[in-house]
Amino acid sequence: MQGAARNFFTLAIVYGILGMSLGLHMSITHDHGQMPVHAHAMVAGWLMSAVFGFFYHLYPSVGRSLLARVHFWLQSVSGIFLLVGLYFLLAGNEAIEPVVAVASLGFFAGMLMFAWIALPVVWGSVGQRDMVAARAS
């Protein structure tokens, strides 16, 4: 495994460990105030990153493209700011809300970028996949 596939699978594992750790902490303390952060870590972090990694593993030439690297960094940086910002927002720090908003928009932009990368590949023929991979490099 290499390129964006390896990066996204590594990121998925980190999100999974952090999300599960937060879930255990909430269970032990009986304080479930951070449930939205836990849910975002597990679904937006663990699940989405694993799906992205699986796609790039299936199409390695696309996973080695510049567009895939940009997608990884946009998704990673915005996801980190989203989770950290949401954690502090739910802890009562309302001043962090603009950071959460910008991070959410960045995360959404990453999903749109993935759609731009993936849909032509999965709906196209082998020749079109190669063309998309060349365009994305």
Contacts in CASP RR format, 6 or more apart in sequence:
PFRMAT RR
TARGET T0000
AUTHOR 0000-0000-0000
METHOD contacts of the structure
MODEL  1
MQGAARNFFTLAIVYGILGMSLGLHMSITHDHGQMPVHAHAMVAGWLMSA
VFGFFYHLYPSVGRSLLARVHFWLQSVSGIFLLVGLYFLLAGNEAIEPVV
AVASLGFFAGMLMFAWIALPVVWGSVGQRDMVAARAS
1 9 0 8 1.000
1 57 0 8 1.000
2 60 0 8 1.000
2 64 0 8 1.000
3 56 0 8 1.000
3 60 0 8 1.000
3 63 0 8 1.000
3 64 0 8 1.000
3 68 0 8 1.000
3 69 0 8 1.000
4 52 0 8 1.000
4 53 0 8 1.000
4 56 0 8 1.000
4 63 0 8 1.000
4 64 0 8 1.000
4 65 0 8 1.000
4 68 0 8 1.000
4 69 0 8 1.000
4 71 0 8 1.000
4 72 0 8 1.000
5 53 0 8 1.000
5 54 0 8 1.000
5 55 0 8 1.000
5 56 0 8 1.000
5 57 0 8 1.000
5 60 0 8 1.000
5 63 0 8 1.000
7 53 0 8 1.000
7 72 0 8 1.000
7 76 0 8 1.000
8 49 0 8 1.000
8 50 0 8 1.000
8 52 0 8 1.000
8 53 0 8 1.000
8 56 0 8 1.000
8 72 0 8 1.000
8 75 0 8 1.000
9 49 0 8 1.000
9 50 0 8 1.000
9 53 0 8 1.000
9 57 0 8 1.000
11 45 0 8 1.000
11 49 0 8 1.000
11 72 0 8 1.000
11 75 0 8 1.000
11 76 0 8 1.000
12 45 0 8 1.000
12 46 0 8 1.000
12 47 0 8 1.000
12 49 0 8 1.000
12 50 0 8 1.000
12 53 0 8 1.000
13 46 0 8 1.000
15 41 0 8 1.000
15 42 0 8 1.000
15 45 0 8 1.000
15 46 0 8 1.000
15 49 0 8 1.000
16 41 0 8 1.000
16 42 0 8 1.000
16 45 0 8 1.000
16 46 0 8 1.000
18 41 0 8 1.000
18 83 0 8 1.000
19 37 0 8 1.000
19 38 0 8 1.000
19 41 0 8 1.000
19 42 0 8 1.000
19 46 0 8 1.000
20 42 0 8 1.000
22 34 0 8 1.000
22 37 0 8 1.000
22 38 0 8 1.000
22 41 0 8 1.000
23 38 0 8 1.000
26 32 0 8 1.000
26 33 0 8 1.000
26 34 0 8 1.000
26 35 0 8 1.000
26 38 0 8 1.000
33 90 0 8 1.000
34 87 0 8 1.000
34 90 0 8 1.000
34 91 0 8 1.000
36 86 0 8 1.000
36 90 0 8 1.000
37 83 0 8 1.000
37 86 0 8 1.000
37 87 0 8 1.000
37 90 0 8 1.000
40 82 0 8 1.000
40 83 0 8 1.000
40 86 0 8 1.000
41 83 0 8 1.000
44 79 0 8 1.000
44 82 0 8 1.000
44 107 0 8 1.000
45 79 0 8 1.000
48 75 0 8 1.000
48 111 0 8 1.000
49 75 0 8 1.000
52 71 0 8 1.000
52 72 0 8 1.000
52 75 0 8 1.000
52 114 0 8 1.000
55 62 0 8 1.000
55 114 0 8 1.000
55 118 0 8 1.000
56 62 0 8 1.000
56 63 0 8 1.000
56 68 0 8 1.000
59 121 0 8 1.000
59 129 0 8 1.000
59 133 0 8 1.000
61 129 0 8 1.000
61 130 0 8 1.000
61 133 0 8 1.000
62 68 0 8 1.000
62 117 0 8 1.000
62 121 0 8 1.000
62 129 0 8 1.000
62 132 0 8 1.000
62 133 0 8 1.000
62 136 0 8 1.000
64 137 0 8 1.000
65 117 0 8 1.000
65 133 0 8 1.000
65 136 0 8 1.000
65 137 0 8 1.000
66 136 0 8 1.000
66 137 0 8 1.000
67 113 0 8 1.000
67 116 0 8 1.000
67 117 0 8 1.000
67 136 0 8 1.000
67 137 0 8 1.000
68 117 0 8 1.000
68 136 0 8 1.000
70 113 0 8 1.000
71 110 0 8 1.000
71 113 0 8 1.000
71 114 0 8 1.000
71 117 0 8 1.000
74 106 0 8 1.000
74 109 0 8 1.000
74 110 0 8 1.000
74 113 0 8 1.000
75 107 0 8 1.000
75 110 0 8 1.000
75 114 0 8 1.000
78 103 0 8 1.000
78 104 0 8 1.000
78 105 0 8 1.000
78 106 0 8 1.000
78 107 0 8 1.000
78 109 0 8 1.000
78 110 0 8 1.000
79 103 0 8 1.000
79 107 0 8 1.000
81 99 0 8 1.000
81 100 0 8 1.000
81 102 0 8 1.000
81 103 0 8 1.000
82 100 0 8 1.000
82 103 0 8 1.000
82 104 0 8 1.000
82 107 0 8 1.000
85 96 0 8 1.000
85 99 0 8 1.000
85 100 0 8 1.000
85 103 0 8 1.000
86 100 0 8 1.000
88 96 0 8 1.000
89 96 0 8 1.000
89 97 0 8 1.000
89 100 0 8 1.000
117 132 0 8 1.000
117 136 0 8 1.000
120 128 0 8 1.000
120 129 0 8 1.000
120 132 0 8 1.000
121 128 0 8 1.000
121 129 0 8 1.000
121 132 0 8 1.000
121 133 0 8 1.000
END
